[in-house]
Amino acid sequence: MALNIKLVKSLIGSNKRQIAVAKSLGLKKIGDTAAQPDNPATQGKISKISHLVEVVSE
């Protein structure tokens, strides 16, 4: 099962750790989407930047 993650808010003003998490998910600018596996590591990353992303499970 995969999760589609979309960056819906800008990374400007976010701290370095949040920016690093977004980049590790493959998100660089608003509107970027990435498919990631649904596992505890990905869930943890999403929880760190939940206010910046939108998640749709497939």
Secondary structure in CASP SS format (residue, H / E / C, confidence):
PFRMAT SS
TARGET T0000
AUTHOR 0000-0000-0000
METHOD secondary structure of the structure
MODEL  1
M C 1.00
A E 1.00
L E 1.00
N E 1.00
I E 1.00
K E 1.00
L E 1.00
V C 1.00
K C 1.00
S C 1.00
L C 1.00
I C 1.00
G C 1.00
S C 1.00
N C 1.00
K H 1.00
R H 1.00
Q H 1.00
I H 1.00
A H 1.00
V H 1.00
A H 1.00
K H 1.00
S H 1.00
L C 1.00
G C 1.00
L C 1.00
K C 1.00
K C 1.00
I C 1.00
G C 1.00
D C 1.00
T E 1.00
A E 1.00
A E 1.00
Q E 1.00
P E 1.00
D C 1.00
N C 1.00
P H 1.00
A H 1.00
T H 1.00
Q H 1.00
G H 1.00
K H 1.00
I H 1.00
S H 1.00
K H 1.00
I C 1.00
S C 1.00
H C 1.00
L C 1.00
V E 1.00
E E 1.00
V E 1.00
V E 1.00
S E 1.00
E C 1.00
END
